Amino acid sequence: MSQSEQIIPRGHVLRYTLKERLTHWVAAGAYMYLLLTGLAFWSPWLFWVAVILGGAPVSRMLHPWAGLIFFAAVWNMYAMWAPQMRHNRRGQEVVESGPLLQHESR
């Protein structure tokens, strides 16, 4: 989506597109599921978490799929943002100009 296609109220800045936000939340949800089920499988003391998340068999079945979803979401984020992270001439000028923040002594 080009900048001219985006409808933004006057005086506002678009930080992330809807696609970027959805991808981020899919990755966050998959990560949380992986964390909770992984802890449940790791320690008998936390196995109750697997019971809450649908039971042990369901958690064991969904855990690898959540891992694939997490990987796909992170890869998609990388693919969206990689072009913006390329080193270019302007970036080199900023690096060579010295510190970006100047501290004032009082």
C-alpha positions as CSV (number, residue, x, y, z in Angstrom):
1,M,0.0,0.0,0.0
2,S,1.5,3.3,-1.0
3,Q,1.5,6.3,1.2
4,S,-1.1,8.1,-1.0
5,E,-3.5,5.2,-0.6
6,Q,-3.5,5.4,3.2
7,I,-6.1,7.5,4.9
8,I,-4.6,9.2,7.9
9,P,-6.2,12.0,9.9
10,R,-4.3,15.3,9.6
11,G,-1.5,15.6,12.1
12,H,-1.2,11.9,12.7
13,V,1.6,9.5,11.8
14,L,1.1,6.0,10.6
15,R,3.6,3.9,12.5
16,Y,2.5,0.4,11.4
17,T,0.0,-0.8,8.8
18,L,-2.8,-3.2,9.7
19,K,-0.9,-6.1,8.1
20,E,2.1,-5.4,10.3
21,R,0.0,-5.2,13.4
22,L,-1.9,-8.4,12.7
23,T,1.3,-10.2,11.9
24,H,2.8,-9.0,15.2
25,W,-0.2,-10.2,17.2
26,V,-0.3,-13.6,15.5
27,A,3.4,-14.0,16.4
28,A,2.7,-12.8,20.0
29,G,-0.2,-15.2,20.4
30,A,1.7,-18.1,19.0
31,Y,4.7,-17.3,21.2
32,M,2.6,-17.2,24.3
33,Y,1.0,-20.5,23.5
34,L,4.4,-22.0,22.9
35,L,5.7,-20.6,26.1
36,L,2.9,-21.9,28.2
37,T,2.7,-25.4,26.6
38,G,6.5,-25.6,26.7
39,L,6.6,-24.9,30.4
40,A,3.8,-27.4,30.9
41,F,5.7,-30.1,29.1
42,W,9.0,-29.2,30.8
43,S,7.8,-29.3,34.5
44,P,5.3,-31.6,36.2
45,W,4.5,-28.7,38.5
46,L,3.2,-26.7,35.6
47,F,1.3,-29.5,33.8
48,W,-2.0,-27.9,34.9
49,V,-1.3,-25.2,32.3
50,A,-1.7,-27.9,29.6
51,V,-5.0,-29.0,31.1
52,I,-6.3,-25.4,30.9
53,L,-5.1,-25.1,27.3
54,G,-7.3,-28.0,26.1
55,G,-5.7,-31.0,27.8
56,A,-2.4,-32.8,27.3
57,P,-3.2,-34.5,24.0
58,V,-4.5,-31.3,22.4
59,S,-1.5,-29.3,23.7
60,R,0.9,-31.9,22.4
61,M,-0.8,-31.9,19.0
62,L,-1.0,-28.1,18.7
63,H,2.4,-27.2,20.0
64,P,4.4,-28.0,16.8
65,W,1.7,-26.2,14.7
66,A,2.0,-23.1,16.9
67,G,5.7,-23.3,16.3
68,L,5.2,-23.2,12.5
69,I,2.8,-20.4,12.8
70,F,5.2,-18.4,15.0
71,F,8.0,-19.0,12.5
72,A,5.9,-18.0,9.5
73,A,4.8,-14.8,11.3
74,V,8.3,-13.8,12.2
75,W,9.5,-14.6,8.7
76,N,6.7,-12.5,7.3
77,M,7.7,-9.6,9.6
78,Y,11.3,-9.9,8.4
79,A,10.1,-9.9,4.7
80,M,8.0,-6.8,5.4
81,W,10.8,-4.8,7.2
82,A,14.0,-6.0,5.5
83,P,13.9,-3.4,2.7
84,Q,13.7,-0.7,5.3
85,M,16.8,-2.0,7.1
86,R,19.2,-1.8,4.2
87,H,22.3,0.3,4.7
88,N,22.3,3.3,2.3
89,R,24.2,6.5,1.8
90,R,22.0,8.5,4.1
91,G,22.5,6.0,6.9
92,Q,26.3,6.2,6.4
93,E,26.1,10.0,6.6
94,V,24.2,9.8,9.9
95,V,26.8,7.4,11.3
96,E,29.7,9.5,10.2
97,S,28.1,12.7,11.6
98,G,28.8,11.6,15.2
99,P,26.5,11.1,18.2
100,L,22.8,11.6,17.4
101,L,22.0,12.9,20.9
102,Q,24.0,15.7,22.4
103,H,23.9,15.9,26.2
104,E,23.7,19.3,27.7
105,S,25.6,19.9,30.9
106,R,23.9,21.8,33.6
